Amino acid sequence: MNASFRLSLLAVSLLAVMTAPVFAQVKTGSPTPDFTLKGNDGRTYKLSDYKGQVVALEWLNHLCPIDSQQYAGGNMQAVQKEAKGLGVVWFSIISSAPGNEGYCTPAQATDDGIKFKAMPAAILLDTTGQVGHLYAAKTTPQMFLINKDGVVVYQGAMDSITPRSPEDVQKADPWFKKAMEAVVAGKPVANGTTKSYGCSIKY
């Protein structure tokens, strides 16, 4: 391999590193990064405004077949309903870029929410991917749970099985649901970090 070719390869490698998405490392047990996003309802939501409340963040793509299984049998909606009853603020976040799978306008996000009978406080549109990268969100679904002090106490999968059918969801160990119930009850989360599954986020 001649010197000029090696230099060309090095330049290409450096360019790839410089243009690759930068994912922050959000550690369980650490303060959560703040962000501000527009919701499907036209309102602006700032995470730090909800300090003092338990907050759930769900990365969402209704076109992802793995993600959709959580909704097909009503599991995600049931956990959202329970969250609301417990006083947990639930935000669904769409980080798909314009032109990519899962991207939604505010109207489309609202229509999808109605279609799936979803119950988040709002669907937040992260069209630049800035918040997704801030949280190192990689899949849909991917869950984060934030306690009243603004600390990440759970991150990872919704449950223990990558679902191919609504029946799989019913058989799974509901990790996120258990974490949410523990935090609301003032108890520690048994397993604060799990590996998320699903489709890659289309940044």
Secondary structure as UniProt FT lines:
FT   HELIX           3..19
FT   TURN            28..29
FT   STRAND          36..39
FT   TURN            40..41
FT   STRAND          44..46
FT   HELIX           47..50
FT   TURN            51..52
FT   STRAND          55..59
FT   TURN            62..63
FT   HELIX           65..72
FT   HELIX           75..86
FT   STRAND          89..94
FT   TURN            98..99
FT   TURN            101..102
FT   HELIX           106..115
FT   TURN            116..117
FT   STRAND          122..125
FT   TURN            127..128
FT   HELIX           130..134
FT   TURN            135..136
FT   STRAND          139..140
FT   STRAND          142..146
FT   TURN            148..149
FT   STRAND          151..156
FT   HELIX           166..171
FT   HELIX           175..184
FT   TURN            185..186
FT   STRAND          199..200
//
